[in-house]
Amino acid sequence: MINGNPSLALAHYTNYQNVPAQSSAASAAQAGTARAANAAAAQARGDSILLSDAARAGLSEKAGATIAEDAQASMKKLLADTGKSSPLKDGKLDVDLSRFDRRELFAVATNSGLQFPTDQQKAAKLELQRRFDVTMAGGLAVVGVTGNVKELYDLALDYLNSAGPEERASGPFQKQLAAVKEALGQLEANPERVPSGIENDPVDNYLMRAAKGEAIIERSFADVTSDARRALDKQYKAADAEGKRLIFSGDPARGKAVDLSGFGNRALSAISLNRDGSFSSREVLSAKEELQTRVGKTVQDAFRSSGPTNDPTAFSKNLIAQYQTMSAEEREAAGFSPEYYVTLKQNFESSQAMSQLFAGLGGPSASGSSLNLMSYL
């Protein structure tokens, strides 16, 4: 929050208040591209990358009691695997909870079945908040170049609508949903005015925390590195117990292949960057290849999702959202420099200008933008 004014918090990040009202069609098109970008970018941050479509479908059909039991078992295994007694350290997350489905996290956060200690409840709440913040961060970056604040509320509505039945039945959820719908109603009536005076508005809450630097508080990178080293060592031990050699990308020998699917993107970045020399060249190479595959998928998803929108700026906006939802270490490991981000913004502005030019001439709009991204496409 800046000077106690939520609207100023938004103005600090965007030029929204100086942008003329947009048509409903333009707003809808931009909202669609931002939604697609954030779905891919949030997945890249580890929100759901470890769950297949079949697994998510199975979770959606499970009863609440079963979800809670599974969450309890998963938490016990996670703590055992990481050698920790608590998911918190100094009141902050000290483990990677990306393995947990949102329903599982909600079960832990609300102490479903009265089987989760206080520290686990708090950890789950922090992870749920982090996931919402990641969604908002990508949207806010897009709003910074489009000026259309409605995109943030559309994203918030999508996020809320993706909740499980237990969460949707809760009081806090109902209040937040009502607040977002009220904000969208205000924007429908006056697109140039930032929604205000709405209690329980999760977007407004995010903007205030973001202005104070309190949104998306990441774990210590040193701790992430340590956990990655421990996880790899455990795989070495398991392979040895089977009388096999743990093998990595490029290894000619037969053995048990390393499994990096359970590593979050920051963990892969820690191995790839190898800042403290904890990892071998074989480990670094495999982590780089896995991270490149994941980042490449999000870039491809951003490209594909921009096609149906008929918005020539869509691809640029999708990439802007993707960049903003990555941690600093992920950007470095993926080779996404600050100059790359500047190029994305310039590309958006060029595409927008061309679109407006063709629209003014009554001709077809520009077909899109391109960057030197062939290594990922």
C-alpha positions in Angstrom: 0.0 0.0 0.0 1.3 3.5 -0.9 0.3 6.3 1.6 -2.5 4.0 2.7 -4.3 4.2 -0.6 -5.0 0.9 -2.4 -5.6 2.7 -5.7 -2.2 4.3 -5.5 -0.7 0.8 -5.0 -2.2 -0.1 -8.4 -1.1 3.2 -10.0 2.4 2.5 -8.7 2.5 -0.7 -10.9 0.5 0.4 -13.9 -0.6 3.4 -16.0 -4.2 2.2 -15.8 -5.7 5.5 -14.6 -4.3 7.3 -17.6 -5.6 4.8 -20.2 -8.9 5.4 -22.0 -11.7 3.0 -21.5 -11.5 -0.2 -23.6 -14.3 -1.9 -25.5 -15.9 -5.0 -24.0 -14.5 -7.0 -26.9 -11.0 -5.8 -26.3 -11.2 -6.4 -22.6 -12.5 -9.9 -23.2 -9.7 -10.7 -25.6 -7.0 -9.4 -23.3 -8.5 -11.3 -20.4 -8.4 -14.5 -22.4 -4.7 -14.1 -23.2 -3.8 -13.2 -19.6 -5.7 -16.2 -18.3 -3.9 -18.5 -20.7 -0.5 -17.0 -19.9 -1.0 -17.3 -16.1 -2.2 -20.9 -16.4 1.0 -21.8 -18.1 3.2 -19.6 -16.0 1.7 -20.7 -12.7 2.3 -24.3 -13.8 5.9 -23.5 -14.5 6.3 -22.2 -11.0 5.3 -25.6 -9.7 1.7 -25.1 -8.8 0.5 -28.2 -10.7 3.4 -29.4 -12.8 3.6 -32.7 -10.8 0.0 -33.7 -11.4 -1.2 -35.2 -14.6 -4.7 -34.5 -16.0 -5.8 -37.9 -14.9 -4.5 -37.3 -11.4 -6.3 -34.0 -11.1 -9.5 -35.6 -12.4 -9.1 -38.3 -9.8 -8.6 -35.8 -7.0 -11.7 -33.8 -8.1 -13.8 -37.0 -7.6 -12.5 -37.9 -4.2 -14.4 -37.4 -1.0 -13.2 -34.7 1.4 -12.2 -37.3 4.1 -10.1 -39.2 1.6 -8.4 -35.9 0.4 -7.5 -35.2 4.0 -6.1 -38.6 4.6 -4.0 -38.4 1.4 -2.8 -35.0 2.4 -1.7 -36.3 5.8 0.2 -39.1 4.2 1.8 -36.8 1.7 2.9 -34.4 4.4 4.4 -37.1 6.5 6.4 -38.4 3.5 7.5 -34.9 2.5 8.9 -34.2 5.9 10.6 -37.6 6.1 12.1 -37.2 2.6 13.5 -33.7 3.5 14.6 -34.7 7.0 12.5 -32.0 8.6 10.1 -32.1 11.5 8.1 -29.0 10.4 7.2 -27.4 7.0 8.0 -24.0 8.5 11.3 -22.2 9.4 11.1 -18.9 11.2 7.4 -18.7 10.3 8.1 -19.2 6.5 7.7 -22.1 4.2 10.7 -24.5 4.4 9.5 -27.2 2.0 8.2 -27.4 -1.5 4.4 -28.0 -1.4 4.0 -28.1 -5.2 3.1 -31.8 -4.9 -0.1 -30.9 -3.1 -3.3 -30.4 -5.0 -5.3 -27.3 -4.0 -8.0 -29.5 -2.3 -5.3 -31.2 -0.3 -3.8 -27.8 0.7 -7.2 -26.6 1.8 -7.8 -29.7 3.8 -4.5 -29.1 5.7 -5.1 -25.4 6.0 -8.5 -25.9 7.6 -7.4 -28.9 9.7 -9.9 -31.3 8.1 -10.4 -34.2 10.4 -8.5 -32.5 13.2 -5.4 -34.3 12.1 -3.0 -31.5 11.1 -0.8 -29.6 13.6 -0.7 -25.8 13.6 2.6 -25.4 11.7 1.3 -27.6 8.9 -2.0 -25.6 8.7 0.0 -22.4 8.5 2.3 -23.8 5.8 -0.7 -24.8 3.7 -2.2 -21.3 4.1 1.0 -19.8 3.0 1.2 -22.0 -0.1 -2.4 -21.2 -1.1 -1.6 -17.5 -0.8 1.5 -18.0 -2.8 -0.4 -19.6 -5.6 -2.9 -16.8 -5.8 -0.1 -14.2 -5.7 1.7 -15.9 -8.6 -1.5 -15.7 -10.6 -1.8 -12.0 -9.8 1.8 -11.3 -10.5 1.6 -12.4 -14.1 -1.6 -10.5 -14.5 -0.2 -7.3 -13.0 2.7 -7.4 -15.4 0.3 -7.5 -18.3 -1.8 -4.7 -16.8 1.4 -2.7 -16.7 1.5 -2.7 -20.5 -2.2 -2.8 -21.3 -3.7 -0.6 -18.6 -6.7 -2.9 -18.3 -7.2 -3.6 -14.6 -10.2 -5.8 -15.4 -7.7 -8.5 -16.4 -6.7 -8.8 -12.7 -10.2 -9.4 -11.6 -11.0 -11.8 -14.4 -7.9 -13.8 -13.3 -9.0 -13.7 -9.7 -12.5 -14.9 -10.7 -11.0 -17.8 -12.6 -8.7 -18.7 -9.7 -11.7 -18.7 -7.3 -13.9 -20.7 -9.7 -11.2 -23.4 -9.9 -11.5 -24.2 -6.1 -12.7 -27.5 -4.8 -16.1 -28.1 -3.2 -14.9 -27.8 0.3 -13.2 -24.4 -0.3 -16.2 -23.1 -2.3 -18.5 -23.9 0.7 -16.3 -21.9 3.1 -17.3 -18.5 4.4 -14.0 -16.7 3.4 -14.4 -18.0 -0.2 -17.9 -16.8 -0.5 -16.9 -13.3 0.7 -14.0 -13.1 -1.7 -16.1 -14.3 -4.6 -18.8 -11.7 -3.8 -16.1 -9.0 -3.6 -14.6 -9.9 -7.0 -18.0 -9.9 -8.7 -18.8 -6.5 -7.1 -15.4 -5.2 -8.4 -16.2 -6.5 -11.9 -19.6 -4.8 -11.7 -17.9 -1.5 -10.8 -15.6 -1.9 -13.8 -18.5 -2.7 -16.1 -20.1 0.6 -15.0 -16.9 2.6 -15.2 -13.9 0.9 -16.8 -11.6 3.9 -16.1 -12.0 3.7 -12.3 -10.2 1.3 -10.0 -12.6 -0.6 -7.9 -12.7 0.7 -4.3 -14.6 0.4 -1.0 -15.1 -3.4 -1.4 -14.5 -5.5 1.7 -12.7 -8.9 1.3 -11.3 -7.9 -2.1 -8.4 -10.4 -2.7 -7.0 -8.3 -5.6 -6.9 -5.2 -3.6 -5.3 -7.1 -0.8 -2.7 -8.5 -3.2 -1.9 -5.0 -4.6 -1.4 -3.6 -1.1 1.0 -6.4 -0.2 2.8 -6.2 -3.5 3.4 -2.4 -3.0 5.0 -3.2 0.3 7.0 -6.1 -1.1 5.1 -8.7 0.9 3.7 -10.8 -2.0 5.3 -14.1 -3.2 7.8 -14.5 -0.4 10.2 -17.1 -1.7 12.2 -19.6 0.3 15.9 -19.0 0.8 17.7 -20.1 -2.3 20.4 -21.7 -0.1 17.7 -23.8 1.5 16.3 -24.8 -1.9 19.8 -25.8 -3.0 20.3 -27.9 0.1 17.0 -29.7 -0.4 17.8 -30.4 -4.0 21.2 -31.9 -2.9 19.4 -34.1 -0.3 16.8 -35.2 -2.8 19.5 -36.3 -5.3 21.5 -38.1 -2.6 18.4 -40.0 -1.7 18.1 -41.2 -5.3 21.7 -42.3 -5.3 21.1 -44.3 -2.2 18.0 -45.9 -3.6 19.8 -46.9 -6.8 22.7 -48.3 -4.8 20.3 -50.4 -2.7 19.0 -52.0 -5.9 22.6 -52.7 -7.0 22.3 -50.1 -9.8 24.1 -46.9 -10.8 22.2 -43.7 -11.0 22.5 -42.4 -14.5 22.0 -38.9 -16.0 21.5 -37.4 -19.4 24.3 -38.5 -21.7 25.5 -41.4 -19.6 26.3 -44.4 -21.8 26.1 -46.9 -18.9 22.9 -48.7 -18.0 21.4 -48.1 -14.6 18.6 -46.4 -12.9 17.7 -43.1 -14.5 17.5 -40.0 -12.3 14.0 -38.8 -11.8 13.7 -35.0 -11.8 9.9 -34.9 -12.2 9.5 -34.2 -8.5 11.8 -31.2 -8.4 10.3 -27.7 -8.5 11.6 -25.2 -11.0 13.6 -23.3 -8.4 15.2 -26.6 -7.3 16.2 -27.3 -10.9 17.5 -23.7 -11.2 19.6 -24.3 -8.1 21.2 -27.4 -9.7 21.6 -25.7 -13.1 23.3 -22.6 -11.7 25.3 -24.6 -9.2 26.4 -21.5 -7.3 28.0 -23.3 -4.4 29.5 -26.2 -6.4 27.3 -28.8 -4.7 26.4 -30.5 -8.0 28.4 -32.6 -10.5 28.5 -31.6 -14.2 26.2 -34.6 -15.0 23.6 -33.4 -12.5 23.8 -29.8 -13.8 23.4 -30.9 -17.4 20.3 -33.0 -16.6 18.7 -30.2 -14.6 19.3 -27.8 -17.4 17.7 -30.1 -19.9 14.7 -30.7 -17.7 14.3 -26.9 -17.0 14.6 -26.1 -20.6 11.9 -28.6 -21.5 9.5 -27.1 -18.9 10.2 -23.5 -19.9 9.9 -24.5 -23.6 6.5 -26.0 -22.9 5.2 -22.8 -21.3 6.5 -20.7 -24.2 4.8 -23.1 -26.6 1.6 -22.9 -24.6 1.8 -19.1 -24.6 2.2 -19.2 -28.4 -0.7 -21.7 -29.0 -3.1 -19.9 -26.6 -2.5 -16.6 -28.4 -3.8 -17.9 -31.7 -7.5 -18.1 -31.1 -7.7 -14.6 -29.5 -7.3 -12.6 -32.7 -5.2 -10.3 -30.6 -1.9 -9.5 -32.3 -0.4 -8.5 -28.9 -1.4 -11.8 -27.2 1.9 -13.7 -27.6 3.9 -10.7 -26.1 1.4 -10.4 -23.2 1.6 -14.1 -22.5 5.4 -14.0 -22.4 5.4 -10.9 -20.2 3.1 -12.8 -17.7 5.4 -15.9 -17.9 8.5 -13.8 -17.2 6.9 -12.0 -14.2 5.8 -15.3 -12.5 9.3 -16.8 -12.6 11.7 -16.3 -9.7 14.9 -14.4 -10.3 16.9 -17.7 -10.2 14.5 -19.4 -12.7 15.0 -16.4 -15.1 18.7 -16.6 -14.8 18.8 -20.4 -15.3 16.5 -20.1 -18.4 18.6 -17.3 -19.9 15.8 -14.7 -19.5 17.7 -11.5 -18.9 16.2 -8.0 -18.0 17.0 -7.1 -21.6 14.7 -9.9 -22.7 11.9 -8.4 -20.7 12.5 -4.9 -22.2 12.3 -6.6 -25.6 9.0 -8.2 -24.8 7.5 -4.8 -23.8 8.8 -3.2 -26.9 7.4 -6.0 -29.0 4.0 -5.6 -27.3 4.0 -1.8 -28.1 5.0 -2.4 -31.7 2.3 -5.0 -32.2 -0.3 -2.8 -30.6 0.7 0.2 -32.8 0.5 -2.0 -35.9 -2.9 -3.3 -34.9 -4.2 0.2 -34.4 -2.7 1.3 -37.7 -4.4 -1.5 -39.6 -7.7 -1.0 -37.7 -7.6 2.7 -38.7 -7.0 1.7 -42.4 -9.9 -0.8 -42.2 -7.5 -3.6 -43.1 -6.7 -6.9 -41.3 -4.9 -6.7 -38.0 -1.3 -7.8 -37.6 -0.8 -11.5 -37.3 1.3 -11.4 -34.2 4.8 -10.9 -33.0 8.0 -12.9 -33.0 11.1 -13.1 -30.9 14.2 -15.0 -31.1 12.7 -17.9 -29.2 13.4 -20.8 -31.5 15.4 -22.6 -28.9 12.2 -22.9 -26.9 9.7 -23.2 -29.7 
